[in-house]
């Protein structure tokens, strides 16, 4: 857990801390989604299929 921003922090510092926190959370979400899709996108032979249809 990040420590809370100092009360005297500038608006920019606070915004940077928030955006860093957000991108961290979004990154986790994106990785989870990718893993979910990778599991799902297998053809009948069990090969992983990319979104464009080519085999990995």
VENFEN-V524430 format. One record per residue. N is the residue number from 1. RES is the residue in one small letter. SS is DSSP state (hx for helix, st for strand, lp for the rest). Layout:
n->N res->RES ss->SS
n->N res->RES ss->SS
//
This chain:
n->1 res->x ss->lp
n->2 res->x ss->lp
n->3 res->x ss->lp
n->4 res->x ss->lp
n->5 res->x ss->lp
n->6 res->x ss->lp
n->7 res->x ss->lp
n->8 res->x ss->lp
n->9 res->x ss->lp
n->10 res->x ss->lp
n->11 res->x ss->hx
n->12 res->x ss->hx
n->13 res->x ss->hx
n->14 res->x ss->hx
n->15 res->x ss->hx
n->16 res->x ss->hx
n->17 res->x ss->hx
n->18 res->x ss->hx
n->19 res->x ss->hx
n->20 res->x ss->hx
n->21 res->x ss->hx
n->22 res->x ss->hx
n->23 res->x ss->hx
n->24 res->x ss->hx
n->25 res->x ss->hx
n->26 res->x ss->hx
n->27 res->x ss->hx
n->28 res->x ss->hx
n->29 res->x ss->hx
n->30 res->x ss->hx
n->31 res->x ss->hx
n->32 res->x ss->hx
n->33 res->x ss->hx
n->34 res->x ss->hx
n->35 res->x ss->hx
n->36 res->x ss->hx
n->37 res->x ss->hx
n->38 res->x ss->hx
n->39 res->x ss->hx
n->40 res->x ss->hx
n->41 res->x ss->lp
n->42 res->x ss->st
n->43 res->x ss->lp
n->44 res->x ss->lp
n->45 res->x ss->lp
n->46 res->x ss->lp
n->47 res->x ss->lp
n->48 res->x ss->st
n->49 res->x ss->st
n->50 res->x ss->lp
n->51 res->x ss->lp
n->52 res->x ss->lp
n->53 res->x ss->lp
n->54 res->x ss->lp
n->55 res->x ss->st
n->56 res->x ss->lp
//
